[in-house]
Amino acid sequence: MISTLSIGNRLADLAAASDWLAAQGESLELHAKTRLAMRLCLEEALANVVTHAYADEGDHRIRLTLSAMADGLSLCIEDDGLPFDPTAAREPAVNDGIEKATIGGRGLRLMRSYATRLSYHRDGNTNCFILGFPRS
Amino acid sequence: MKMQVHTQPEGIAEILLNGDLDAKGTGEIEMQFVAVTNAESKVLLNMADVGFLASIGIRTILSASKILNRRGGKLVLLSPSQAVEQVLTTCGVNSVVMITHDRAAAAAALA
C-alpha cells in the first residue's frame, strides 16, 4: 500500500480526495496522462458514490487506498453504501441528436476508457471498487 | 472555476470558463451558467481555459444544449484543450454538440 485516505460522503469531500491523489501522483512522478486518468476516474467513482450509494442522509466514510501492483497501480474505493457493481452497469446508448441525448450516465464510460482495468467485489456491507492504472 | 460572459456580434453570448469543471467547479458556476443559457439563444462556450472536465460538467453542458435547442437556439463549444476534447469525444458529446477550434466557424454555426 502506498497511501490511504478516508473522506466523508458529501460532494464537498471530493476536493480533498483529488488533492490527495494529486500529491500521490507527484510523489510517484507519474506521467501527466496517468495523473489525469486517475483524477478523472476518482472523480467519477466518488461522484457516483456520494450521489447514489446511500439510502439515508447520514454521514458515511469512504476509504481510498492506492497500492502498487505487479502490473501497475491500483486505486481501491470502499464505501458502505447500497450494493452496486459499476463493472456490470450499462452505459447509456450513443445518442442520435441533442434532443434524444441522455444527460447523465457518462461517468461509467469515462472510467472504462481511462482505467486499464476495473474490478468489484462486495465484502460484507462494503462495496470495493478497484481501478487499475499504469505505473508511469 | 470562474465564468465571464461577453456579448459578441450577431447576438452571440460568449461564456468564458477558467478552471476545472469537476464537482466543485461545476457547482460554482452552475447557477450563473444556467441563467445565461436560459436567457440567450446563441451561446458560444469558450473552453480554452478549462483545465479538467468530468461528467458532472458534461451534464451541465448537455442540459444547457438541450434547453437551447428546444427554444430554437444553439450551443457551440470552442477550443477545448486536447485532454478536455478527448473527454468530450469519449462521452460522445461531439456527436450532439458542435465542437470547433475555429471561431469563425462557430460564429457561422450560431448565425
Chai-1 contact restraints between the chains, C-beta under 6 A:
chainA,res_idxA,chainB,res_idxB,connection_type,confidence,min_distance_angstrom,max_distance_angstrom,comment,restraint_id
A,L11,B,A23,contact,1.0,0.0,6.0,A-B,restraint_1
A,L14,B,A23,contact,1.0,0.0,6.0,A-B,restraint_2
A,A15,B,K24,contact,1.0,0.0,6.0,A-B,restraint_3
A,L36,B,A83,contact,1.0,0.0,6.0,A-B,restraint_4
A,E43,B,D22,contact,1.0,0.0,6.0,A-B,restraint_5
A,E43,B,A54,contact,1.0,0.0,6.0,A-B,restraint_6
A,E44,B,S55,contact,1.0,0.0,6.0,A-B,restraint_7
A,A47,B,A23,contact,1.0,0.0,6.0,A-B,restraint_8
A,A47,B,I56,contact,1.0,0.0,6.0,A-B,restraint_9
A,V94,B,G92,contact,1.0,0.0,6.0,A-B,restraint_10
A,N95,B,V96,contact,1.0,0.0,6.0,A-B,restraint_11
A,I98,B,S65,contact,1.0,0.0,6.0,A-B,restraint_12
A,I98,B,K66,contact,1.0,0.0,6.0,A-B,restraint_13
A,I98,B,N69,contact,1.0,0.0,6.0,A-B,restraint_14
A,I98,B,V96,contact,1.0,0.0,6.0,A-B,restraint_15
A,A101,B,L62,contact,1.0,0.0,6.0,A-B,restraint_16
A,A101,B,V96,contact,1.0,0.0,6.0,A-B,restraint_17
A,I103,B,R59,contact,1.0,0.0,6.0,A-B,restraint_18
A,I103,B,L62,contact,1.0,0.0,6.0,A-B,restraint_19
A,I103,B,S63,contact,1.0,0.0,6.0,A-B,restraint_20
A,G104,B,R59,contact,1.0,0.0,6.0,A-B,restraint_21
A,R106,B,S55,contact,1.0,0.0,6.0,A-B,restraint_22
A,R106,B,I58,contact,1.0,0.0,6.0,A-B,restraint_23
A,R106,B,C91,contact,1.0,0.0,6.0,A-B,restraint_24
A,G107,B,S55,contact,1.0,0.0,6.0,A-B,restraint_25
A,R109,B,C91,contact,1.0,0.0,6.0,A-B,restraint_26
A,L110,B,S55,contact,1.0,0.0,6.0,A-B,restraint_27
A,S113,B,T90,contact,1.0,0.0,6.0,A-B,restraint_28
